């Protein structure tokens, strides 16, 4: 069965960096787009970034563009989110999610359980 | 950017009754609309995609309808485990934004 397991969250000071990982199993990782979505405490879902199945096309929400980078390691079936210049407003649970197709224009058919990132001094 | 507006913000319905949740897009998204369920403390789960197709394993009491800018999620014969927040998301245009959610409470 499909499993997505996020890791790498924690408490970090404003301006510092953090890298999240998402280990995928149970499906052909190289055939699907992968997304990051976040949810601030008590708030709704905010889509963050997507990477196409081949790692060529990447897109970001305006709120993280230029600070976050999405990547994938096909040999490890792992998705990453490098987060730089972190701000208090980046505090959230970060979910990785599998797209139902190869590009960004598909629903998100499986989600991980999330990892909490807290940006605080 | 397309804006997705869900209504009502909160809905309280008795067990066995029907719940109707609405989602409106600020411009047409064709049928490229998904619904997700998020139970308390859990990750979201895909319920409906293509506006009306149930995802694998989703009970038949969940149904979706609509196209263009107006969409409906109907949950018939409500059960206690349906208590959750429900989100719509369009994936027709960039970026693939979510609505703000509807909290469904079971009386």
Interface residues (C-beta under 8 A of the other chain):
Chain A: X37 X44 X45 X46 X47 X50 X59 X61 X95 X100 X104 X105 X106 X107 X108 X109 X110 X111 X112 X113 X114
Chain B: X32 X34 X36 X38 X42 X43 X44 X45 X46 X49 X50 X55 X85 X87 X89 X91 X92 X94 X95 X96 X97 X98 X99 X100 X101
